[in-house]
């Protein structure tokens, strides 16, 4: 919760100085928000606000072959600048994998769809 940019919903990949956000950490945060509400770590309104900020950011983010785009053809770059959301590092390979993989998109997409708990289902939608 403390490593998130509330304006765009991006989450830092690790707590090192000047480290970028990652698509995996951001996806994991989206899955954690319902649990955080249920466990009373954050309010429901805050969770909704952060989730909508994240989804709106990615919906409107620049896609294309430009070196500072957020993604390309629906795939997102793994590391994004925490403030701008643009591609942070111009990596051609990351640990032997390309920087933009179906695995990253799958993780990000799957983590946006957490299974609601019975308590969450009983709450009205804002």
C-alpha positions as CSV (number, residue, x, y, z in Angstrom):
1,X,0.0,0.0,0.0
2,X,2.9,2.4,0.7
3,X,4.7,1.6,-2.5
4,X,1.8,2.6,-4.8
5,X,1.4,5.8,-6.9
6,X,-2.3,6.7,-6.2
7,X,-2.5,8.8,-9.4
8,X,-1.9,5.9,-11.7
9,X,-2.0,2.8,-9.5
10,X,1.5,1.6,-10.4
11,X,3.4,-0.3,-7.7
12,X,7.1,-0.3,-7.3
13,X,8.9,-3.6,-8.1
14,X,11.2,-3.4,-5.0
15,X,12.0,-0.9,-2.4
16,X,15.3,0.4,-3.8
17,X,15.9,4.1,-4.6
18,X,14.7,5.1,-8.0
19,X,13.4,1.6,-8.8
20,X,10.6,1.4,-11.4
21,X,7.1,-0.1,-11.1
22,X,6.5,-3.5,-12.5
23,X,3.4,-4.9,-14.3
24,X,3.6,-8.0,-12.0
25,X,3.6,-6.0,-8.8
26,X,0.8,-3.8,-10.1
27,X,-1.3,-6.8,-10.9
28,X,-0.7,-8.4,-7.5
29,X,-1.8,-5.2,-5.8
30,X,-5.1,-5.3,-7.7
31,X,-5.7,-8.8,-6.4
32,X,-4.7,-7.7,-2.8
33,X,-7.2,-4.9,-2.6
34,X,-10.3,-7.0,-1.9
35,X,-8.4,-8.9,0.8
36,X,-7.2,-5.7,2.3
37,X,-10.7,-4.4,2.6
38,X,-12.0,-7.6,4.2
39,X,-9.1,-7.6,6.7
40,X,-9.7,-3.8,7.3
41,X,-6.2,-2.7,6.1
42,X,-7.9,-0.2,3.8
43,X,-11.3,1.2,3.3
44,X,-13.5,-0.1,0.5
45,X,-13.6,3.4,-1.0
46,X,-9.8,3.5,-1.1
47,X,-9.6,0.1,-2.8
48,X,-12.2,1.1,-5.4
49,X,-10.3,4.4,-6.0
50,X,-7.0,2.7,-6.5
51,X,-8.4,0.0,-8.7
52,X,-10.2,2.5,-10.9
53,X,-7.0,4.7,-11.1
54,X,-5.0,1.6,-12.2
55,X,-7.5,0.4,-14.8
56,X,-8.1,3.9,-16.2
57,X,-4.3,4.4,-16.5
58,X,-3.8,1.2,-18.5
59,X,-6.9,1.9,-20.6
60,X,-5.5,5.3,-21.6
61,X,-1.8,4.4,-21.7
62,X,0.2,4.9,-24.9
63,X,0.7,1.8,-26.9
64,X,3.2,1.5,-29.8
65,X,6.7,0.8,-30.8
66,X,8.0,4.1,-29.4
67,X,10.7,3.6,-26.7
68,X,8.7,5.4,-24.1
69,X,5.3,3.7,-24.7
70,X,3.6,1.8,-21.8
71,X,3.0,-1.3,-24.0
72,X,2.7,-2.6,-27.5
73,X,-0.4,-4.3,-29.1
74,X,-2.0,-5.0,-25.7
75,X,1.2,-6.3,-24.0
76,X,2.8,-4.2,-21.3
77,X,6.5,-3.6,-20.7
78,X,7.6,-5.2,-17.4
79,X,9.2,-2.1,-15.9
80,X,7.4,1.2,-16.0
81,X,8.3,4.6,-14.6
82,X,6.4,5.1,-11.3
83,X,5.3,8.7,-12.2
84,X,4.7,8.6,-15.9
85,X,4.0,5.0,-16.5
86,X,6.2,4.9,-19.5
87,X,8.7,2.2,-20.3
88,X,11.5,2.5,-17.7
89,X,14.3,0.5,-19.2
90,X,15.1,-0.2,-22.8
91,X,15.9,-3.9,-22.2
92,X,15.9,-6.2,-25.1
93,X,16.2,-9.2,-22.8
94,X,15.6,-9.7,-19.1
95,X,17.1,-12.9,-17.6
96,X,17.0,-14.5,-21.0
97,X,13.4,-13.6,-21.7
98,X,12.0,-10.7,-23.7
99,X,10.9,-7.7,-21.7
100,X,7.3,-8.1,-22.9
101,X,6.0,-11.6,-22.5
102,X,2.6,-13.3,-22.6
103,X,3.4,-14.5,-19.1
104,X,3.6,-10.9,-17.8
105,X,0.3,-10.0,-19.5
106,X,-1.3,-13.2,-18.2
107,X,-0.2,-12.5,-14.6
108,X,-1.4,-8.9,-14.8
109,X,-4.8,-9.9,-16.4
110,X,-5.4,-12.8,-14.0
111,X,-4.7,-10.8,-10.9
112,X,-7.3,-8.2,-11.9
113,X,-10.0,-10.9,-11.4
114,X,-9.8,-12.0,-7.8
115,X,-12.5,-14.3,-6.5
116,X,-14.8,-12.3,-4.2
117,X,-15.3,-13.4,-0.7
118,X,-18.8,-13.9,0.8
119,X,-18.3,-10.7,2.8
120,X,-17.4,-8.8,-0.3
121,X,-20.4,-10.1,-2.2
122,X,-22.7,-8.8,0.4
123,X,-21.5,-5.2,0.0
124,X,-23.2,-2.9,-2.5
125,X,-21.2,-1.7,-5.5
126,X,-20.2,2.0,-5.3
